[in-house]
Amino acid sequence: MKKLFLVAALMSGLQGAAQAGYQDGVDAAKAGRFDQALQEWLPLAEQGDAQAQTSIALLYLSGQGVARDDYAAVGWFRRAAEQ
């Protein structure tokens, strides 16, 4: 029972850290620092975070902080949809 609680607490802490990283990216994007937003979201997206993947797709679609790339945008949207 203690092990189960420990695992649940650890997972909760990791999720909180991921949400904090995502929010840091949101704050950066709101301030127009899209390159910093990408740096915050990319590790989360690579770990399977659909919200971060969608946000990266939108950066590529709009060309904010990255060169506009519709193919990359579609790729990130697909990854998010598969989650």
OpenMM code with the backbone's topology and positions (N, CA, C; nanometers):
from openmm import Vec3, app, unit

residues = "MET LYS LYS LEU PHE LEU VAL ALA ALA LEU MET SER GLY LEU GLN GLY ALA ALA GLN ALA GLY TYR GLN ASP GLY VAL ASP ALA ALA LYS ALA GLY ARG PHE ASP GLN ALA LEU GLN GLU TRP LEU PRO LEU ALA GLU GLN GLY ASP ALA GLN ALA GLN THR SER ILE ALA LEU LEU TYR LEU SER GLY GLN GLY VAL ALA ARG ASP ASP TYR ALA ALA VAL GLY TRP PHE ARG ARG ALA ALA GLU GLN".split()
positions = [
    Vec3(0.0825, -0.1188, 0.0000),
    Vec3(0.0000, 0.0000, 0.0000),
    Vec3(0.0870, 0.1253, 0.0000),
    Vec3(0.1954, 0.1230, 0.0771),
    Vec3(0.2840, 0.2386, 0.0815),
    Vec3(0.3489, 0.2615, -0.0544),
    Vec3(0.3827, 0.1523, -0.1241),
    Vec3(0.4445, 0.1658, -0.2561),
    Vec3(0.3468, 0.2291, -0.3544),
    Vec3(0.2216, 0.1898, -0.3467),
    Vec3(0.1201, 0.2453, -0.4353),
    Vec3(0.1047, 0.3952, -0.4107),
    Vec3(0.1027, 0.4343, -0.2844),
    Vec3(0.0920, 0.5758, -0.2504),
    Vec3(0.2133, 0.6524, -0.3016),
    Vec3(0.3317, 0.5945, -0.2860),
    Vec3(0.4544, 0.6588, -0.3317),
    Vec3(0.4529, 0.6781, -0.4829),
    Vec3(0.4106, 0.5764, -0.5559),
    Vec3(0.4027, 0.5865, -0.7021),
    Vec3(0.3007, 0.6932, -0.7417),
    Vec3(0.1857, 0.6948, -0.6761),
    Vec3(0.0828, 0.7944, -0.7067),
    Vec3(0.1330, 0.9355, -0.6776),
    Vec3(0.2027, 0.9527, -0.5673),
    Vec3(0.2567, 1.0839, -0.5328),
    Vec3(0.3625, 1.1275, -0.6334),
    Vec3(0.4462, 1.0346, -0.6736),
    Vec3(0.5501, 1.0653, -0.7720),
    Vec3(0.4883, 1.1051, -0.9055),
    Vec3(0.3894, 1.0304, -0.9507),
    Vec3(0.3229, 1.0618, -1.0773),
    Vec3(0.2535, 1.1970, -1.0703),
    Vec3(0.1931, 1.2262, -0.9587),
    Vec3(0.1272, 1.3553, -0.9411),
    Vec3(0.2281, 1.4688, -0.9476),
    Vec3(0.3423, 1.4487, -0.8851),
    Vec3(0.4475, 1.5502, -0.8884),
    Vec3(0.5017, 1.5712, -1.0277),
    Vec3(0.5178, 1.4638, -1.1034),
    Vec3(0.5661, 1.4754, -1.2409),
    Vec3(0.4653, 1.5481, -1.3277),
    Vec3(0.3381, 1.5191, -1.3074),
    Vec3(0.2348, 1.5862, -1.3850),
    Vec3(0.2333, 1.7348, -1.3512),
    Vec3(0.2506, 1.7680, -1.2247),
    Vec3(0.2557, 1.9081, -1.1845),
    Vec3(0.3735, 1.9794, -1.2471),
    Vec3(0.4876, 1.9122, -1.2531),
    Vec3(0.6061, 1.9715, -1.3150),
    Vec3(0.5835, 1.9921, -1.4638),
    Vec3(0.5184, 1.8965, -1.5281),
    Vec3(0.4894, 1.9100, -1.6712),
    Vec3(0.3948, 2.0267, -1.6952),
    Vec3(0.2934, 2.0396, -1.6111),
    Vec3(0.2005, 2.1510, -1.6260),
    Vec3(0.2710, 2.2840, -1.6037),
    Vec3(0.3631, 2.2882, -1.5095),
    Vec3(0.4382, 2.4116, -1.4848),
    Vec3(0.5207, 2.4470, -1.6074),
    Vec3(0.5854, 2.3484, -1.6678),
    Vec3(0.6636, 2.3724, -1.7885),
    Vec3(0.5761, 2.4188, -1.9028),
    Vec3(0.4584, 2.3589, -1.9160),
    Vec3(0.3671, 2.4005, -2.0222),
    Vec3(0.3243, 2.5451, -1.9995),
    Vec3(0.2907, 2.5784, -1.8763),
    Vec3(0.2463, 2.7148, -1.8455),
    Vec3(0.3582, 2.8158, -1.8697),
    Vec3(0.4821, 2.7776, -1.8418),
    Vec3(0.5952, 2.8660, -1.8722),
    Vec3(0.5992, 2.8963, -2.0215),
    Vec3(0.5700, 2.7961, -2.1031),
    Vec3(0.5640, 2.8162, -2.2476),
    Vec3(0.4502, 2.9084, -2.2876),
    Vec3(0.3358, 2.8919, -2.2243),
    Vec3(0.2210, 2.9791, -2.2513),
    Vec3(0.2564, 3.1232, -2.2167),
    Vec3(0.3169, 3.1424, -2.1008),
    Vec3(0.3552, 3.2771, -2.0589),
    Vec3(0.4538, 3.3393, -2.1575),
    Vec3(0.5498, 3.2597, -2.2039),
    Vec3(0.6479, 3.3090, -2.3010),
    Vec3(0.5788, 3.3465, -2.4317),
    Vec3(0.4871, 3.2634, -2.4782),
    Vec3(0.4162, 3.2915, -2.6032),
    Vec3(0.3319, 3.4180, -2.5910),
    Vec3(0.2660, 3.4344, -2.4772),
    Vec3(0.1854, 3.5551, -2.4560),
    Vec3(0.2714, 3.6808, -2.4598),
    Vec3(0.3972, 3.6671, -2.4185),
    Vec3(0.4902, 3.7806, -2.4186),
    Vec3(0.5611, 3.7958, -2.5537),
    Vec3(0.5257, 3.7103, -2.6503),
    Vec3(0.5866, 3.7191, -2.7824),
    Vec3(0.7207, 3.6497, -2.7943),
    Vec3(0.7589, 3.5731, -2.6923),
    Vec3(0.8862, 3.4999, -2.6944),
    Vec3(0.8589, 3.3556, -2.7394),
    Vec3(0.8281, 3.3420, -2.8672),
    Vec3(0.7865, 3.2126, -2.9210),
    Vec3(0.8998, 3.1109, -2.9219),
    Vec3(1.0229, 3.1577, -2.9390),
    Vec3(1.1365, 3.0645, -2.9354),
    Vec3(1.1513, 3.0034, -2.7967),
    Vec3(1.1275, 3.0831, -2.6931),
    Vec3(1.1333, 3.0314, -2.5559),
    Vec3(1.0161, 2.9360, -2.5300),
    Vec3(0.8999, 2.9692, -2.5841),
    Vec3(0.7842, 2.8804, -2.5691),
    Vec3(0.8156, 2.7439, -2.6294),
    Vec3(0.8768, 2.7445, -2.7472),
    Vec3(0.9139, 2.6185, -2.8116),
    Vec3(1.0103, 2.5390, -2.7241),
    Vec3(1.1056, 2.6063, -2.6631),
    Vec3(1.2021, 2.5379, -2.5760),
    Vec3(1.1331, 2.4750, -2.4556),
    Vec3(1.0297, 2.5395, -2.4050),
    Vec3(0.9548, 2.4845, -2.2913),
    Vec3(0.8691, 2.3652, -2.3339),
    Vec3(0.8069, 2.3764, -2.4506),
    Vec3(0.7110, 2.2746, -2.4938),
    Vec3(0.7751, 2.1526, -2.5570),
    Vec3(0.8886, 2.1693, -2.6233),
    Vec3(0.9467, 2.0586, -2.6990),
    Vec3(0.9758, 1.9347, -2.6133),
    Vec3(1.0399, 1.9479, -2.4969),
    Vec3(1.0629, 1.8266, -2.4152),
    Vec3(0.9322, 1.7585, -2.3732),
    Vec3(0.8311, 1.8378, -2.3422),
    Vec3(0.7015, 1.7809, -2.3042),
    Vec3(0.6376, 1.7099, -2.4228),
    Vec3(0.6448, 1.7733, -2.5387),
    Vec3(0.5862, 1.7149, -2.6598),
    Vec3(0.6542, 1.5837, -2.6953),
    Vec3(0.7847, 1.5796, -2.6813),
    Vec3(0.8587, 1.4572, -2.7124),
    Vec3(0.8263, 1.3451, -2.6147),
    Vec3(0.7763, 1.3809, -2.4963),
    Vec3(0.7353, 1.2809, -2.3972),
    Vec3(0.5881, 1.2423, -2.4138),
    Vec3(0.5216, 1.2986, -2.5162),
    Vec3(0.3843, 1.2591, -2.5445),
    Vec3(0.2765, 1.3516, -2.4928),
    Vec3(0.3108, 1.4719, -2.4510),
    Vec3(0.2121, 1.5671, -2.4015),
    Vec3(0.1354, 1.6263, -2.5204),
    Vec3(0.0076, 1.5897, -2.5343),
    Vec3(-0.0726, 1.6326, -2.6493),
    Vec3(-0.0929, 1.7834, -2.6522),
    Vec3(-0.1050, 1.8444, -2.5368),
    Vec3(-0.1236, 1.9894, -2.5311),
    Vec3(0.0004, 2.0609, -2.5850),
    Vec3(0.1174, 2.0164, -2.5457),
    Vec3(0.2418, 2.0751, -2.5949),
    Vec3(0.2587, 2.0469, -2.7440),
    Vec3(0.2209, 1.9278, -2.7876),
    Vec3(0.2311, 1.8936, -2.9296),
    Vec3(0.1422, 1.9845, -3.0138),
    Vec3(0.0215, 2.0103, -2.9663),
    Vec3(-0.0701, 2.0989, -3.0380),
    Vec3(-0.0156, 2.2410, -3.0424),
    Vec3(0.0408, 2.2861, -2.9332),
    Vec3(0.0962, 2.4212, -2.9290),
    Vec3(0.2128, 2.4359, -3.0260),
    Vec3(0.2962, 2.3348, -3.0345),
    Vec3(0.4078, 2.3378, -3.1297),
    Vec3(0.3539, 2.3378, -3.2723),
    Vec3(0.2514, 2.2585, -3.2974),
    Vec3(0.1898, 2.2569, -3.4307),
    Vec3(0.1417, 2.3962, -3.4695),
    Vec3(0.0823, 2.4665, -3.3747),
    Vec3(0.0337, 2.6014, -3.4029),
    Vec3(0.1483, 2.6980, -3.4308),
    Vec3(0.2613, 2.6800, -3.3622),
    Vec3(0.3781, 2.7638, -3.3915),
    Vec3(0.4234, 2.7424, -3.5355),
    Vec3(0.4335, 2.6171, -3.5775),
    Vec3(0.4749, 2.5878, -3.7150),
    Vec3(0.3720, 2.6372, -3.8164),
    Vec3(0.2456, 2.6259, -3.7834),
    Vec3(0.1403, 2.6684, -3.8748),
    Vec3(0.1429, 2.8198, -3.8959),
    Vec3(0.1737, 2.8933, -3.7900),
    Vec3(0.1741, 3.0397, -3.7976),
    Vec3(0.3116, 3.0980, -3.8276),
    Vec3(0.4160, 3.0176, -3.8136),
    Vec3(0.5514, 3.0680, -3.8353),
    Vec3(0.5994, 3.1579, -3.7228),
    Vec3(0.5505, 3.1366, -3.6041),
    Vec3(0.5915, 3.2167, -3.4887),
    Vec3(0.7010, 3.1435, -3.4121),
    Vec3(0.8203, 3.2001, -3.4124),
    Vec3(0.9332, 3.1410, -3.3414),
    Vec3(1.0055, 3.0333, -3.4200),
    Vec3(0.9466, 2.9923, -3.5310),
    Vec3(1.0043, 2.8917, -3.6209),
    Vec3(0.9687, 2.9325, -3.7636),
    Vec3(1.0402, 2.8751, -3.8595),
    Vec3(1.0024, 2.8971, -3.9986),
    Vec3(0.8678, 2.8292, -4.0229),
    Vec3(0.7798, 2.8978, -4.0934),
    Vec3(0.6488, 2.8381, -4.1223),
    Vec3(0.6692, 2.7078, -4.1988),
    Vec3(0.6031, 2.6022, -4.1508),
    Vec3(0.6203, 2.4703, -4.2112),
    Vec3(0.4910, 2.3917, -4.1913),
    Vec3(0.4084, 2.3901, -4.2943),
    Vec3(0.2796, 2.3216, -4.2847),
    Vec3(0.2954, 2.1718, -4.2610),
    Vec3(0.3986, 2.1124, -4.3194),
    Vec3(0.4211, 1.9680, -4.3012),
    Vec3(0.4578, 1.9360, -4.1561),
    Vec3(0.5428, 2.0185, -4.0968),
    Vec3(0.5776, 1.9978, -3.9561),
    Vec3(0.4549, 2.0185, -3.8679),
    Vec3(0.3739, 2.1186, -3.9015),
    Vec3(0.2519, 2.1444, -3.8244),
    Vec3(0.1600, 2.0227, -3.8276),
    Vec3(0.1393, 1.9681, -3.9466),
    Vec3(0.0528, 1.8502, -3.9594),
    Vec3(0.1100, 1.7329, -3.8803),
    Vec3(0.2414, 1.7168, -3.8844),
    Vec3(0.3045, 1.6088, -3.8086),
    Vec3(0.2793, 1.6212, -3.6593),
    Vec3(0.2917, 1.7426, -3.6071),
    Vec3(0.2670, 1.7628, -3.4637),
    Vec3(0.1188, 1.7467, -3.4304),
    Vec3(0.0307, 1.7947, -3.5195),
    Vec3(-0.1131, 1.7742, -3.4962),
    Vec3(-0.1460, 1.6248, -3.4925),
    Vec3(-0.0860, 1.5476, -3.5804),
    Vec3(-0.1101, 1.4024, -3.5826),
    Vec3(-0.0626, 1.3367, -3.4537),
    Vec3(0.0564, 1.3764, -3.4098),
    Vec3(0.1080, 1.3184, -3.2851),
    Vec3(0.0137, 1.3484, -3.1694),
    Vec3(-0.0380, 1.4715, -3.1661),
    Vec3(-0.1309, 1.5091, -3.0590),
    Vec3(-0.2598, 1.4284, -3.0687),
    Vec3(-0.3086, 1.4085, -3.1898),
    Vec3(-0.4337, 1.3346, -3.2090),
    Vec3(-0.4202, 1.1887, -3.1678),
    Vec3(-0.3000, 1.1354, -3.1780),
    Vec3(-0.2771, 0.9951, -3.1423),
    Vec3(-0.2703, 0.9729, -2.9913),
    Vec3(-0.2628, 1.0773, -2.9142),
    Vec3(-0.2538, 1.0636, -2.7686),
    Vec3(-0.3872, 1.0257, -2.7089),
] * unit.nanometer
topology = app.Topology()
chain = topology.addChain("A")
for resn in residues:
    res = topology.addResidue(resn, chain)
    for name in ("N", "CA", "C"):
        topology.addAtom(name, app.Element.getBySymbol(name[0]), res)
